[in-house]
Amino acid sequence: MKMPRQKTMAGIESKIKQAEDEVVKAKGKYDETLSKLETLIQEKEHIQGLELIAFFKKSGKSFDAVKRDLNDSSRL
């Protein structure tokens, strides 16, 4: 019957280094993807703001009237 092979300190340290490298790579990918997501959300909010302004102008209502309507609808 064969005995399991004894792990060496060098072998374990090598695997630790490899795992650390994988974590750094994954963190970099995560940070990059998070940055893209944040940029897309900002772009979406910008477009929504432009659409809101267009609807406001199209409505023909004054700023105070729109503000009052929005405040009234938020109470429902």
Distance bins in CASP14 RR format, pairs under 12 A and 6 or more apart:
PFRMAT RR
TARGET T0000
AUTHOR 0000-0000-0000
RMODE 2
METHOD distances of the structure
MODEL  1
5 11 0 0 0 0 0 1 0 0 0 0 0
6 12 0 0 0 0 0 1 0 0 0 0 0
7 13 0 0 0 0 0 1 0 0 0 0 0
7 14 0 0 0 0 0 1 0 0 0 0 0
7 15 0 0 0 0 1 0 0 0 0 0 0
7 16 0 0 0 0 0 1 0 0 0 0 0
8 14 0 0 0 0 1 0 0 0 0 0 0
8 15 0 0 0 0 0 1 0 0 0 0 0
9 15 0 0 0 0 0 1 0 0 0 0 0
9 16 0 0 0 0 0 1 0 0 0 0 0
10 16 0 0 0 0 0 1 0 0 0 0 0
10 17 0 0 0 0 0 1 0 0 0 0 0
11 17 0 0 0 0 1 0 0 0 0 0 0
11 18 0 0 0 0 1 0 0 0 0 0 0
12 18 0 0 0 0 0 1 0 0 0 0 0
12 19 0 0 0 0 0 1 0 0 0 0 0
13 19 0 0 0 0 0 1 0 0 0 0 0
13 20 0 0 0 0 0 1 0 0 0 0 0
14 20 0 0 0 0 0 1 0 0 0 0 0
14 21 0 0 0 0 0 1 0 0 0 0 0
15 21 0 0 0 0 0 1 0 0 0 0 0
15 22 0 0 0 0 0 1 0 0 0 0 0
16 22 0 0 0 0 0 1 0 0 0 0 0
16 23 0 0 0 0 0 1 0 0 0 0 0
17 23 0 0 0 0 0 1 0 0 0 0 0
17 24 0 0 0 0 0 1 0 0 0 0 0
18 24 0 0 0 0 0 1 0 0 0 0 0
18 25 0 0 0 0 0 1 0 0 0 0 0
19 25 0 0 0 0 0 1 0 0 0 0 0
19 26 0 0 0 0 0 1 0 0 0 0 0
20 26 0 0 0 0 0 1 0 0 0 0 0
20 27 0 0 0 0 0 1 0 0 0 0 0
21 27 0 0 0 0 0 1 0 0 0 0 0
21 28 0 0 0 0 0 1 0 0 0 0 0
22 28 0 0 0 0 0 1 0 0 0 0 0
22 29 0 0 0 0 0 1 0 0 0 0 0
23 29 0 0 0 0 0 1 0 0 0 0 0
23 30 0 0 0 0 0 1 0 0 0 0 0
24 30 0 0 0 0 0 1 0 0 0 0 0
24 31 0 0 0 0 0 1 0 0 0 0 0
25 31 0 0 0 0 0 1 0 0 0 0 0
25 32 0 0 0 0 0 1 0 0 0 0 0
26 32 0 0 0 0 0 1 0 0 0 0 0
26 33 0 0 0 0 0 1 0 0 0 0 0
27 33 0 0 0 0 0 1 0 0 0 0 0
27 34 0 0 0 0 0 1 0 0 0 0 0
28 34 0 0 0 0 1 0 0 0 0 0 0
28 35 0 0 0 0 1 0 0 0 0 0 0
29 35 0 0 0 0 0 1 0 0 0 0 0
29 36 0 0 0 0 0 1 0 0 0 0 0
30 36 0 0 0 0 0 1 0 0 0 0 0
30 37 0 0 0 0 0 1 0 0 0 0 0
31 37 0 0 0 0 0 1 0 0 0 0 0
31 38 0 0 0 0 0 1 0 0 0 0 0
32 38 0 0 0 0 0 1 0 0 0 0 0
32 39 0 0 0 0 0 1 0 0 0 0 0
33 39 0 0 0 0 0 1 0 0 0 0 0
33 40 0 0 0 0 0 1 0 0 0 0 0
34 40 0 0 0 0 0 1 0 0 0 0 0
34 41 0 0 0 0 0 1 0 0 0 0 0
35 41 0 0 0 0 0 1 0 0 0 0 0
35 42 0 0 0 0 0 1 0 0 0 0 0
36 42 0 0 0 0 0 1 0 0 0 0 0
36 43 0 0 0 0 0 1 0 0 0 0 0
37 43 0 0 0 0 0 1 0 0 0 0 0
37 44 0 0 0 0 0 1 0 0 0 0 0
38 44 0 0 0 0 0 1 0 0 0 0 0
38 45 0 0 0 0 0 1 0 0 0 0 0
39 45 0 0 0 0 0 1 0 0 0 0 0
39 46 0 0 0 0 0 1 0 0 0 0 0
40 46 0 0 0 0 0 1 0 0 0 0 0
40 47 0 0 0 0 0 1 0 0 0 0 0
41 47 0 0 0 0 0 1 0 0 0 0 0
41 48 0 0 0 0 0 1 0 0 0 0 0
42 48 0 0 0 0 0 1 0 0 0 0 0
42 49 0 0 0 0 0 1 0 0 0 0 0
43 49 0 0 0 0 0 1 0 0 0 0 0
43 50 0 0 0 0 0 1 0 0 0 0 0
44 50 0 0 0 0 0 1 0 0 0 0 0
44 51 0 0 0 0 0 1 0 0 0 0 0
45 51 0 0 0 0 0 1 0 0 0 0 0
45 52 0 0 0 0 0 1 0 0 0 0 0
46 52 0 0 0 0 0 1 0 0 0 0 0
46 53 0 0 0 0 0 1 0 0 0 0 0
47 53 0 0 0 0 0 1 0 0 0 0 0
47 54 0 0 0 0 0 1 0 0 0 0 0
48 54 0 0 0 0 0 1 0 0 0 0 0
48 55 0 0 0 0 0 1 0 0 0 0 0
49 55 0 0 0 0 1 0 0 0 0 0 0
49 56 0 0 0 0 1 0 0 0 0 0 0
50 56 0 0 0 0 0 1 0 0 0 0 0
50 57 0 0 0 0 0 1 0 0 0 0 0
51 57 0 0 0 0 0 1 0 0 0 0 0
51 58 0 0 0 0 0 1 0 0 0 0 0
52 58 0 0 0 0 0 1 0 0 0 0 0
52 59 0 0 0 0 0 1 0 0 0 0 0
52 66 0 0 0 0 1 0 0 0 0 0 0
52 70 0 0 0 0 0 1 0 0 0 0 0
53 59 0 0 0 0 0 1 0 0 0 0 0
53 63 0 0 0 0 0 1 0 0 0 0 0
53 66 0 0 0 0 0 1 0 0 0 0 0
54 60 0 0 0 0 0 1 0 0 0 0 0
55 61 0 0 0 0 0 1 0 0 0 0 0
55 66 0 0 0 0 1 0 0 0 0 0 0
55 69 0 0 0 0 0 1 0 0 0 0 0
55 70 0 0 0 0 0 1 0 0 0 0 0
56 62 0 0 0 0 1 0 0 0 0 0 0
56 63 1 0 0 1 0 0 0 0 0 0 0
56 64 0 0 0 0 0 1 0 0 0 0 0
56 65 0 0 0 0 1 0 0 0 0 0 0
56 66 1 0 1 0 0 0 0 0 0 0 0
56 67 0 0 0 0 1 0 0 0 0 0 0
56 69 0 0 0 0 0 1 0 0 0 0 0
56 70 0 0 0 0 0 1 0 0 0 0 0
57 63 0 0 0 0 0 1 0 0 0 0 0
57 66 0 0 0 0 0 1 0 0 0 0 0
58 66 0 0 0 0 0 1 0 0 0 0 0
59 65 0 0 0 0 1 0 0 0 0 0 0
59 66 1 0 0 1 0 0 0 0 0 0 0
59 69 0 0 0 0 1 0 0 0 0 0 0
59 70 0 0 0 0 0 1 0 0 0 0 0
60 66 0 0 0 0 1 0 0 0 0 0 0
60 69 0 0 0 0 0 1 0 0 0 0 0
61 67 0 0 0 0 1 0 0 0 0 0 0
61 68 0 0 0 0 1 0 0 0 0 0 0
61 69 1 0 0 1 0 0 0 0 0 0 0
61 70 0 0 0 0 0 1 0 0 0 0 0
62 68 0 0 0 0 1 0 0 0 0 0 0
62 69 0 0 0 0 0 1 0 0 0 0 0
63 69 0 0 0 0 0 1 0 0 0 0 0
63 70 0 0 0 0 0 1 0 0 0 0 0
64 70 0 0 0 0 0 1 0 0 0 0 0
64 71 0 0 0 0 0 1 0 0 0 0 0
65 71 0 0 0 0 0 1 0 0 0 0 0
65 72 0 0 0 0 0 1 0 0 0 0 0
66 72 0 0 0 0 0 1 0 0 0 0 0
66 73 0 0 0 0 0 1 0 0 0 0 0
67 73 0 0 0 0 0 1 0 0 0 0 0
67 74 0 0 0 0 0 1 0 0 0 0 0
68 74 0 0 0 0 0 1 0 0 0 0 0
68 75 0 0 0 0 0 1 0 0 0 0 0
69 75 0 0 0 0 0 1 0 0 0 0 0
69 76 0 0 0 0 0 1 0 0 0 0 0
70 76 0 0 0 0 0 1 0 0 0 0 0
END
